[in-house]
Amino acid sequence: MALLHIVAAILLPPLGIFLARGLGRDFWIGVLLTLIAFVPGMLFALYVVISDHRRPAVITT
């Protein structure tokens, strides 16, 4: 989880989602929530960024 993603999720929620997961379903949900009201969009973006399950696995030898 990068600090840039968290800051983007707070300032521009759809951008934070885009940086974390790309242009997909979560991005469009974030856009819709942000257009309806900023706070739900920001909370959803923070949830997506913090719980990003598609992070690459760390391989240790």
QUIHUNOR-V33238 format. One record per run of one state. SS is the DSSP state (H for helix, E for strand, - for the rest). FROM is the first residue (numbers start at 0). LEN is the number of residues. If there is no record, write none. Layout:
SS:FROM:LEN / SS:FROM:LEN
This chain:
-:0:2 / H:2:9 / -:11:1 / H:12:9 / -:21:3 / H:24:12 / -:36:1 / H:37:13 / -:50:11
